[in-house]
Amino acid sequence: MRKILFVLLLLIMGLPVLAADSTIVVLNTNRMIYHNVNCQWAHKCTKNCINVTKQKAIESGARPCKVCGG
Ligand SMILES: [Zn+2]
């Protein structure tokens, strides 16, 4: 019984992490840096930027923006 509760606790704690990965970020395909959608640099970037999930941005090797943290 204890084991089941432990597994459930892990699942509940893991959910916010999974949700964070599916958030939309603005990926600069030229510099391979991703931004929070509210970042000032995301607003300035129109040419080389696309909206992707945070997970996809990380998978494609992009790094988080130093200003907004990605
Ligand atoms: Zn940024």
PDB file of the backbone (N, CA, C, O) and the ligand in Angstrom, with CONECT records:
HET     ZN  A 101       1
ATOM      1  N   MET A   1       0.835  -1.213   0.000  1.00  0.00           N
ATOM      2  CA  MET A   1       0.000   0.000   0.000  1.00  0.00           C
ATOM      3  C   MET A   1       0.867   1.261   0.000  1.00  0.00           C
ATOM      4  O   MET A   1       0.583   2.223  -0.712  1.00  0.00           O
ATOM      5  N   ARG A   2       1.912   1.239   0.797  1.00  0.00           N
ATOM      6  CA  ARG A   2       2.809   2.398   0.876  1.00  0.00           C
ATOM      7  C   ARG A   2       3.460   2.686  -0.472  1.00  0.00           C
ATOM      8  O   ARG A   2       3.641   3.838  -0.866  1.00  0.00           O
ATOM      9  N   LYS A   3       3.802   1.613  -1.160  1.00  0.00           N
ATOM     10  CA  LYS A   3       4.466   1.764  -2.462  1.00  0.00           C
ATOM     11  C   LYS A   3       3.560   2.496  -3.460  1.00  0.00           C
ATOM     12  O   LYS A   3       4.008   3.340  -4.236  1.00  0.00           O
ATOM     13  N   ILE A   4       2.278   2.143  -3.411  1.00  0.00           N
ATOM     14  CA  ILE A   4       1.317   2.768  -4.325  1.00  0.00           C
ATOM     15  C   ILE A   4       1.204   4.270  -4.046  1.00  0.00           C
ATOM     16  O   ILE A   4       1.154   5.083  -4.969  1.00  0.00           O
ATOM     17  N   LEU A   5       1.164   4.620  -2.764  1.00  0.00           N
ATOM     18  CA  LEU A   5       1.093   6.033  -2.385  1.00  0.00           C
ATOM     19  C   LEU A   5       2.343   6.783  -2.839  1.00  0.00           C
ATOM     20  O   LEU A   5       2.268   7.931  -3.278  1.00  0.00           O
ATOM     21  N   PHE A   6       3.470   6.130  -2.730  1.00  0.00           N
ATOM     22  CA  PHE A   6       4.732   6.740  -3.143  1.00  0.00           C
ATOM     23  C   PHE A   6       4.744   7.011  -4.646  1.00  0.00           C
ATOM     24  O   PHE A   6       5.174   8.073  -5.097  1.00  0.00           O
ATOM     25  N   VAL A   7       4.264   6.034  -5.408  1.00  0.00           N
ATOM     26  CA  VAL A   7       4.199   6.178  -6.866  1.00  0.00           C
ATOM     27  C   VAL A   7       3.241   7.299  -7.249  1.00  0.00           C
ATOM     28  O   VAL A   7       3.527   8.092  -8.145  1.00  0.00           O
ATOM     29  N   LEU A   8       2.091   7.360  -6.556  1.00  0.00           N
ATOM     30  CA  LEU A   8       1.114   8.416  -6.814  1.00  0.00           C
ATOM     31  C   LEU A   8       1.704   9.797  -6.525  1.00  0.00           C
ATOM     32  O   LEU A   8       1.476  10.753  -7.266  1.00  0.00           O
ATOM     33  N   LEU A   9       2.459   9.879  -5.444  1.00  0.00           N
ATOM     34  CA  LEU A   9       3.094  11.138  -5.052  1.00  0.00           C
ATOM     35  C   LEU A   9       4.088  11.585  -6.128  1.00  0.00           C
ATOM     36  O   LEU A   9       4.154  12.765  -6.472  1.00  0.00           O
ATOM     37  N   LEU A  10       4.845  10.642  -6.645  1.00  0.00           N
ATOM     38  CA  LEU A  10       5.809  10.943  -7.704  1.00  0.00           C
ATOM     39  C   LEU A  10       5.104  11.450  -8.956  1.00  0.00           C
ATOM     40  O   LEU A  10       5.564  12.393  -9.601  1.00  0.00           O
ATOM     41  N   LEU A  11       3.985  10.817  -9.293  1.00  0.00           N
ATOM     42  CA  LEU A  11       3.215  11.213 -10.481  1.00  0.00           C
ATOM     43  C   LEU A  11       2.679  12.628 -10.334  1.00  0.00           C
ATOM     44  O   LEU A  11       2.743  13.432 -11.263  1.00  0.00           O
ATOM     45  N   ILE A  12       2.144  12.921  -9.139  1.00  0.00           N
ATOM     46  CA  ILE A  12       1.589  14.251  -8.890  1.00  0.00           C
ATOM     47  C   ILE A  12       2.686  15.310  -8.944  1.00  0.00           C
ATOM     48  O   ILE A  12       2.482  16.395  -9.489  1.00  0.00           O
ATOM     49  N   MET A  13       3.843  14.994  -8.380  1.00  0.00           N
ATOM     50  CA  MET A  13       4.957  15.944  -8.385  1.00  0.00           C
ATOM     51  C   MET A  13       5.549  16.117  -9.784  1.00  0.00           C
ATOM     52  O   MET A  13       6.117  17.160 -10.108  1.00  0.00           O
ATOM     53  N   GLY A  14       5.405  15.079 -10.602  1.00  0.00           N
ATOM     54  CA  GLY A  14       5.955  15.130 -11.947  1.00  0.00           C
ATOM     55  C   GLY A  14       5.084  15.882 -12.934  1.00  0.00           C
ATOM     56  O   GLY A  14       5.561  16.293 -13.992  1.00  0.00           O
ATOM     57  N   LEU A  15       3.826  16.067 -12.609  1.00  0.00           N
ATOM     58  CA  LEU A  15       2.895  16.727 -13.531  1.00  0.00           C
ATOM     59  C   LEU A  15       3.260  18.167 -13.906  1.00  0.00           C
ATOM     60  O   LEU A  15       3.211  18.511 -15.087  1.00  0.00           O
ATOM     61  N   PRO A  16       3.619  19.011 -12.951  1.00  0.00           N
ATOM     62  CA  PRO A  16       3.980  20.388 -13.332  1.00  0.00           C
ATOM     63  C   PRO A  16       5.159  20.439 -14.296  1.00  0.00           C
ATOM     64  O   PRO A  16       5.227  21.325 -15.148  1.00  0.00           O
ATOM     65  N   VAL A  17       6.085  19.496 -14.166  1.00  0.00           N
ATOM     66  CA  VAL A  17       7.255  19.447 -15.048  1.00  0.00           C
ATOM     67  C   VAL A  17       6.808  19.122 -16.473  1.00  0.00           C
ATOM     68  O   VAL A  17       7.277  19.732 -17.434  1.00  0.00           O
ATOM     69  N   LEU A  18       5.907  18.166 -16.598  1.00  0.00           N
ATOM     70  CA  LEU A  18       5.401  17.781 -17.915  1.00  0.00           C
ATOM     71  C   LEU A  18       4.624  18.925 -18.552  1.00  0.00           C
ATOM     72  O   LEU A  18       4.727  19.163 -19.755  1.00  0.00           O
ATOM     73  N   ALA A  19       3.848  19.631 -17.737  1.00  0.00           N
ATOM     74  CA  ALA A  19       3.056  20.753 -18.229  1.00  0.00           C
ATOM     75  C   ALA A  19       3.956  21.881 -18.715  1.00  0.00           C
ATOM     76  O   ALA A  19       3.637  22.563 -19.689  1.00  0.00           O
ATOM     77  N   ALA A  20       5.082  22.076 -18.031  1.00  0.00           N
ATOM     78  CA  ALA A  20       6.010  23.140 -18.392  1.00  0.00           C
ATOM     79  C   ALA A  20       6.624  22.886 -19.766  1.00  0.00           C
ATOM     80  O   ALA A  20       6.884  23.821 -20.523  1.00  0.00           O
ATOM     81  N   ASP A  21       6.854  21.607 -20.081  1.00  0.00           N
ATOM     82  CA  ASP A  21       7.468  21.251 -21.360  1.00  0.00           C
ATOM     83  C   ASP A  21       6.553  21.540 -22.541  1.00  0.00           C
ATOM     84  O   ASP A  21       7.033  21.774 -23.651  1.00  0.00           O
ATOM     85  N   SER A  22       5.241  21.529 -22.318  1.00  0.00           N
ATOM     86  CA  SER A  22       4.304  21.723 -23.413  1.00  0.00           C
ATOM     87  C   SER A  22       3.902  23.189 -23.571  1.00  0.00           C
ATOM     88  O   SER A  22       3.047  23.514 -24.396  1.00  0.00           O
ATOM     89  N   THR A  23       4.517  24.076 -22.781  1.00  0.00           N
ATOM     90  CA  THR A  23       4.232  25.502 -22.928  1.00  0.00           C
ATOM     91  C   THR A  23       4.860  26.013 -24.226  1.00  0.00           C
ATOM     92  O   THR A  23       5.901  25.526 -24.666  1.00  0.00           O
ATOM     93  N   ILE A  24       4.214  26.986 -24.813  1.00  0.00           N
ATOM     94  CA  ILE A  24       4.695  27.544 -26.077  1.00  0.00           C
ATOM     95  C   ILE A  24       5.784  28.586 -25.808  1.00  0.00           C
ATOM     96  O   ILE A  24       5.630  29.474 -24.969  1.00  0.00           O
ATOM     97  N   VAL A  25       6.876  28.449 -26.540  1.00  0.00           N
ATOM     98  CA  VAL A  25       7.953  29.426 -26.460  1.00  0.00           C
ATOM     99  C   VAL A  25       8.237  29.953 -27.875  1.00  0.00           C
ATOM    100  O   VAL A  25       7.825  29.350 -28.866  1.00  0.00           O
ATOM    101  N   VAL A  26       8.938  31.073 -27.949  1.00  0.00           N
ATOM    102  CA  VAL A  26       9.311  31.645 -29.239  1.00  0.00           C
ATOM    103  C   VAL A  26      10.764  31.260 -29.519  1.00  0.00           C
ATOM    104  O   VAL A  26      11.684  31.686 -28.820  1.00  0.00           O
ATOM    105  N   LEU A  27      10.945  30.449 -30.553  1.00  0.00           N
ATOM    106  CA  LEU A  27      12.280  29.960 -30.885  1.00  0.00           C
ATOM    107  C   LEU A  27      12.891  30.779 -32.017  1.00  0.00           C
ATOM    108  O   LEU A  27      12.328  30.885 -33.107  1.00  0.00           O
ATOM    109  N   ASN A  28      14.050  31.352 -31.734  1.00  0.00           N
ATOM    110  CA  ASN A  28      14.807  32.051 -32.763  1.00  0.00           C
ATOM    111  C   ASN A  28      15.645  31.003 -33.495  1.00  0.00           C
ATOM    112  O   ASN A  28      16.630  30.491 -32.962  1.00  0.00           O
ATOM    113  N   THR A  29      15.234  30.695 -34.725  1.00  0.00           N
ATOM    114  CA  THR A  29      15.888  29.616 -35.484  1.00  0.00           C
ATOM    115  C   THR A  29      17.250  30.032 -36.003  1.00  0.00           C
ATOM    116  O   THR A  29      18.044  29.183 -36.407  1.00  0.00           O
ATOM    117  N   ASN A  30      17.529  31.313 -35.999  1.00  0.00           N
ATOM    118  CA  ASN A  30      18.826  31.813 -36.459  1.00  0.00           C
ATOM    119  C   ASN A  30      19.890  31.673 -35.377  1.00  0.00           C
ATOM    120  O   ASN A  30      21.006  31.225 -35.639  1.00  0.00           O
ATOM    121  N   ARG A  31      19.526  32.064 -34.158  1.00  0.00           N
ATOM    122  CA  ARG A  31      20.473  32.015 -33.043  1.00  0.00           C
ATOM    123  C   ARG A  31      20.280  30.798 -32.155  1.00  0.00           C
ATOM    124  O   ARG A  31      21.095  30.538 -31.270  1.00  0.00           O
ATOM    125  N   MET A  32      19.196  30.041 -32.388  1.00  0.00           N
ATOM    126  CA  MET A  32      18.854  28.866 -31.589  1.00  0.00           C
ATOM    127  C   MET A  32      18.747  29.202 -30.093  1.00  0.00           C
ATOM    128  O   MET A  32      19.355  28.565 -29.232  1.00  0.00           O
ATOM    129  N   ILE A  33      17.958  30.215 -29.846  1.00  0.00           N
ATOM    130  CA  ILE A  33      17.649  30.626 -28.477  1.00  0.00           C
ATOM    131  C   ILE A  33      16.137  30.736 -28.373  1.00  0.00           C
ATOM    132  O   ILE A  33      15.481  31.278 -29.263  1.00  0.00           O
ATOM    133  N   TYR A  34      15.589  30.220 -27.280  1.00  0.00           N
ATOM    134  CA  TYR A  34      14.136  30.328 -27.146  1.00  0.00           C
ATOM    135  C   TYR A  34      13.736  31.282 -26.022  1.00  0.00           C
ATOM    136  O   TYR A  34      14.415  31.402 -25.003  1.00  0.00           O
ATOM    137  N   HIS A  35      12.606  31.955 -26.250  1.00  0.00           N
ATOM    138  CA  HIS A  35      12.110  32.986 -25.339  1.00  0.00           C
ATOM    139  C   HIS A  35      10.735  32.641 -24.793  1.00  0.00           C
ATOM    140  O   HIS A  35       9.955  31.913 -25.407  1.00  0.00           O
ATOM    141  N   ASN A  36      10.473  33.186 -23.631  1.00  0.00           N
ATOM    142  CA  ASN A  36       9.123  33.253 -23.102  1.00  0.00           C
ATOM    143  C   ASN A  36       8.321  34.121 -24.073  1.00  0.00           C
ATOM    144  O   ASN A  36       8.854  35.091 -24.611  1.00  0.00           O
ATOM    145  N   VAL A  37       7.054  33.791 -24.305  1.00  0.00           N
ATOM    146  CA  VAL A  37       6.259  34.557 -25.274  1.00  0.00           C
ATOM    147  C   VAL A  37       6.107  36.031 -24.872  1.00  0.00           C
ATOM    148  O   VAL A  37       5.829  36.881 -25.718  1.00  0.00           O
ATOM    149  N   ASN A  38       6.290  36.327 -23.586  1.00  0.00           N
ATOM    150  CA  ASN A  38       6.156  37.705 -23.112  1.00  0.00           C
ATOM    151  C   ASN A  38       7.478  38.467 -23.126  1.00  0.00           C
ATOM    152  O   ASN A  38       7.514  39.648 -22.779  1.00  0.00           O
ATOM    153  N   CYS A  39       8.554  37.810 -23.518  1.00  0.00           N
ATOM    154  CA  CYS A  39       9.873  38.440 -23.519  1.00  0.00           C
ATOM    155  C   CYS A  39       9.949  39.573 -24.548  1.00  0.00           C
ATOM    156  O   CYS A  39       9.391  39.472 -25.641  1.00  0.00           O
ATOM    157  N   GLN A  40      10.645  40.644 -24.184  1.00  0.00           N
ATOM    158  CA  GLN A  40      10.796  41.791 -25.091  1.00  0.00           C
ATOM    159  C   GLN A  40      11.508  41.378 -26.378  1.00  0.00           C
ATOM    160  O   GLN A  40      11.217  41.911 -27.449  1.00  0.00           O
ATOM    161  N   TRP A  41      12.431  40.438 -26.274  1.00  0.00           N
ATOM    162  CA  TRP A  41      13.177  39.990 -27.452  1.00  0.00           C
ATOM    163  C   TRP A  41      12.321  39.118 -28.359  1.00  0.00           C
ATOM    164  O   TRP A  41      12.526  39.074 -29.572  1.00  0.00           O
ATOM    165  N   ALA A  42      11.376  38.436 -27.765  1.00  0.00           N
ATOM    166  CA  ALA A  42      10.446  37.633 -28.557  1.00  0.00           C
ATOM    167  C   ALA A  42       9.557  38.547 -29.409  1.00  0.00           C
ATOM    168  O   ALA A  42       9.215  38.214 -30.544  1.00  0.00           O
ATOM    169  N   HIS A  43       9.194  39.691 -28.850  1.00  0.00           N
ATOM    170  CA  HIS A  43       8.369  40.655 -29.590  1.00  0.00           C
ATOM    171  C   HIS A  43       9.159  41.288 -30.733  1.00  0.00           C
ATOM    172  O   HIS A  43       8.611  41.577 -31.797  1.00  0.00           O
ATOM    173  N   LYS A  44      10.473  41.503 -30.494  1.00  0.00           N
ATOM    174  CA  LYS A  44      11.311  42.135 -31.512  1.00  0.00           C
ATOM    175  C   LYS A  44      11.685  41.162 -32.621  1.00  0.00           C
ATOM    176  O   LYS A  44      11.977  41.564 -33.747  1.00  0.00           O
ATOM    177  N   CYS A  45      11.670  39.885 -32.285  1.00  0.00           N
ATOM    178  CA  CYS A  45      12.059  38.864 -33.253  1.00  0.00           C
ATOM    179  C   CYS A  45      10.850  38.419 -34.073  1.00  0.00           C
ATOM    180  O   CYS A  45       9.939  37.775 -33.553  1.00  0.00           O
ATOM    181  N   THR A  46      10.853  38.768 -35.356  1.00  0.00           N
ATOM    182  CA  THR A  46       9.715  38.405 -36.207  1.00  0.00           C
ATOM    183  C   THR A  46      10.156  37.533 -37.389  1.00  0.00           C
ATOM    184  O   THR A  46       9.425  36.638 -37.812  1.00  0.00           O
ATOM    185  N   LYS A  47      11.352  37.800 -37.914  1.00  0.00           N
ATOM    186  CA  LYS A  47      11.832  37.115 -39.110  1.00  0.00           C
ATOM    187  C   LYS A  47      12.167  35.641 -38.878  1.00  0.00           C
ATOM    188  O   LYS A  47      11.661  34.755 -39.567  1.00  0.00           O
ATOM    189  N   ASN A  48      13.033  35.403 -37.890  1.00  0.00           N
ATOM    190  CA  ASN A  48      13.568  34.054 -37.691  1.00  0.00           C
ATOM    191  C   ASN A  48      12.893  33.286 -36.567  1.00  0.00           C
ATOM    192  O   ASN A  48      13.364  32.224 -36.160  1.00  0.00           O
ATOM    193  N   CYS A  49      11.793  33.825 -36.068  1.00  0.00           N
ATOM    194  CA  CYS A  49      11.185  33.204 -34.904  1.00  0.00           C
ATOM    195  C   CYS A  49       9.914  32.427 -35.223  1.00  0.00           C
ATOM    196  O   CYS A  49       9.082  32.845 -36.029  1.00  0.00           O
ATOM    197  N   ILE A  50       9.797  31.270 -34.552  1.00  0.00           N
ATOM    198  CA  ILE A  50       8.604  30.435 -34.686  1.00  0.00           C
ATOM    199  C   ILE A  50       8.122  30.030 -33.296  1.00  0.00           C
ATOM    200  O   ILE A  50       8.904  29.964 -32.348  1.00  0.00           O
ATOM    201  N   ASN A  51       6.833  29.762 -33.194  1.00  0.00           N
ATOM    202  CA  ASN A  51       6.271  29.276 -31.940  1.00  0.00           C
ATOM    203  C   ASN A  51       6.336  27.765 -31.892  1.00  0.00           C
ATOM    204  O   ASN A  51       5.786  27.084 -32.757  1.00  0.00           O
ATOM    205  N   VAL A  52       7.014  27.238 -30.874  1.00  0.00           N
ATOM    206  CA  VAL A  52       7.094  25.788 -30.670  1.00  0.00           C
ATOM    207  C   VAL A  52       6.910  25.500 -29.186  1.00  0.00           C
ATOM    208  O   VAL A  52       6.912  26.416 -28.364  1.00  0.00           O
ATOM    209  N   THR A  53       6.752  24.225 -28.850  1.00  0.00           N
ATOM    210  CA  THR A  53       6.690  23.873 -27.434  1.00  0.00           C
ATOM    211  C   THR A  53       8.104  23.931 -26.873  1.00  0.00           C
ATOM    212  O   THR A  53       9.089  23.771 -27.594  1.00  0.00           O
ATOM    213  N   LYS A  54       8.177  24.163 -25.576  1.00  0.00           N
ATOM    214  CA  LYS A  54       9.476  24.260 -24.914  1.00  0.00           C
ATOM    215  C   LYS A  54      10.274  22.963 -25.123  1.00  0.00           C
ATOM    216  O   LYS A  54      11.488  22.993 -25.328  1.00  0.00           O
ATOM    217  N   GLN A  55       9.577  21.843 -25.066  1.00  0.00           N
ATOM    218  CA  GLN A  55      10.232  20.547 -25.244  1.00  0.00           C
ATOM    219  C   GLN A  55      10.885  20.439 -26.628  1.00  0.00           C
ATOM    220  O   GLN A  55      12.012  19.959 -26.756  1.00  0.00           O
ATOM    221  N   LYS A  56      10.166  20.888 -27.654  1.00  0.00           N
ATOM    222  CA  LYS A  56      10.712  20.834 -29.016  1.00  0.00           C
ATOM    223  C   LYS A  56      11.924  21.744 -29.160  1.00  0.00           C
ATOM    224  O   LYS A  56      12.897  21.403 -29.833  1.00  0.00           O
ATOM    225  N   ALA A  57      11.851  22.913 -28.516  1.00  0.00           N
ATOM    226  CA  ALA A  57      12.965  23.857 -28.569  1.00  0.00           C
ATOM    227  C   ALA A  57      14.217  23.245 -27.957  1.00  0.00           C
ATOM    228  O   ALA A  57      15.315  23.369 -28.498  1.00  0.00           O
ATOM    229  N   ILE A  58      14.032  22.582 -26.819  1.00  0.00           N
ATOM    230  CA  ILE A  58      15.167  21.958 -26.132  1.00  0.00           C
ATOM    231  C   ILE A  58      15.698  20.789 -26.960  1.00  0.00           C
ATOM    232  O   ILE A  58      16.909  20.599 -27.075  1.00  0.00           O
ATOM    233  N   GLU A  59      14.781  20.007 -27.536  1.00  0.00           N
ATOM    234  CA  GLU A  59      15.175  18.853 -28.354  1.00  0.00           C
ATOM    235  C   GLU A  59      15.968  19.273 -29.589  1.00  0.00           C
ATOM    236  O   GLU A  59      16.845  18.542 -30.050  1.00  0.00           O
ATOM    237  N   SER A  60      15.656  20.450 -30.118  1.00  0.00           N
ATOM    238  CA  SER A  60      16.364  20.921 -31.308  1.00  0.00           C
ATOM    239  C   SER A  60      17.689  21.597 -30.953  1.00  0.00           C
ATOM    240  O   SER A  60      18.376  22.129 -31.825  1.00  0.00           O
ATOM    241  N   GLY A  61      18.041  21.571 -29.665  1.00  0.00           N
ATOM    242  CA  GLY A  61      19.344  22.069 -29.239  1.00  0.00           C
ATOM    243  C   GLY A  61      19.391  23.544 -28.898  1.00  0.00           C
ATOM    244  O   GLY A  61      20.470  24.117 -28.740  1.00  0.00           O
ATOM    245  N   ALA A  62      18.213  24.167 -28.784  1.00  0.00           N
ATOM    246  CA  ALA A  62      18.173  25.591 -28.464  1.00  0.00           C
ATOM    247  C   ALA A  62      18.440  25.818 -26.979  1.00  0.00           C
ATOM    248  O   ALA A  62      18.176  24.949 -26.149  1.00  0.00           O
ATOM    249  N   ARG A  63      18.975  27.015 -26.654  1.00  0.00           N
ATOM    250  CA  ARG A  63      19.251  27.379 -25.273  1.00  0.00           C
ATOM    251  C   ARG A  63      18.268  28.444 -24.810  1.00  0.00           C
ATOM    252  O   ARG A  63      17.781  29.234 -25.619  1.00  0.00           O
ATOM    253  N   PRO A  64      17.973  28.472 -23.508  1.00  0.00           N
ATOM    254  CA  PRO A  64      17.054  29.496 -23.011  1.00  0.00           C
ATOM    255  C   PRO A  64      17.667  30.882 -23.061  1.00  0.00           C
ATOM    256  O   PRO A  64      18.875  31.050 -22.892  1.00  0.00           O
ATOM    257  N   CYS A  65      16.816  31.875 -23.296  1.00  0.00           N
ATOM    258  CA  CYS A  65      17.230  33.275 -23.319  1.00  0.00           C
ATOM    259  C   CYS A  65      17.730  33.688 -21.940  1.00  0.00           C
ATOM    260  O   CYS A  65      17.178  33.263 -20.925  1.00  0.00           O
ATOM    261  N   LYS A  66      18.777  34.520 -21.899  1.00  0.00           N
ATOM    262  CA  LYS A  66      19.352  34.939 -20.614  1.00  0.00           C
ATOM    263  C   LYS A  66      18.493  35.996 -19.943  1.00  0.00           C
ATOM    264  O   LYS A  66      18.577  36.185 -18.730  1.00  0.00           O
ATOM    265  N   VAL A  67      17.668  36.685 -20.719  1.00  0.00           N
ATOM    266  CA  VAL A  67      16.834  37.750 -20.160  1.00  0.00           C
ATOM    267  C   VAL A  67      15.588  37.177 -19.501  1.00  0.00           C
ATOM    268  O   VAL A  67      15.286  37.493 -18.350  1.00  0.00           O
ATOM    269  N   CYS A  68      14.862  36.331 -20.236  1.00  0.00           N
ATOM    270  CA  CYS A  68      13.585  35.822 -19.725  1.00  0.00           C
ATOM    271  C   CYS A  68      13.690  34.399 -19.171  1.00  0.00           C
ATOM    272  O   CYS A  68      12.793  33.945 -18.460  1.00  0.00           O
ATOM    273  N   GLY A  69      14.764  33.702 -19.486  1.00  0.00           N
ATOM    274  CA  GLY A  69      14.937  32.348 -18.972  1.00  0.00           C
ATOM    275  C   GLY A  69      14.269  31.291 -19.841  1.00  0.00           C
ATOM    276  O   GLY A  69      14.268  30.112 -19.487  1.00  0.00           O
ATOM    277  N   GLY A  70      13.702  31.698 -20.973  1.00  0.00           N
ATOM    278  CA  GLY A  70      13.106  30.748 -21.906  1.00  0.00           C
ATOM    279  C   GLY A  70      11.658  30.480 -21.639  1.00  0.00           C
ATOM    280  O   GLY A  70      11.033  29.696 -22.353  1.00  0.00           O
TER     281      GLY A  70
HETATM  282 ZN    ZN A 101      13.942  36.227 -23.962  1.00  0.00          ZN2+
END
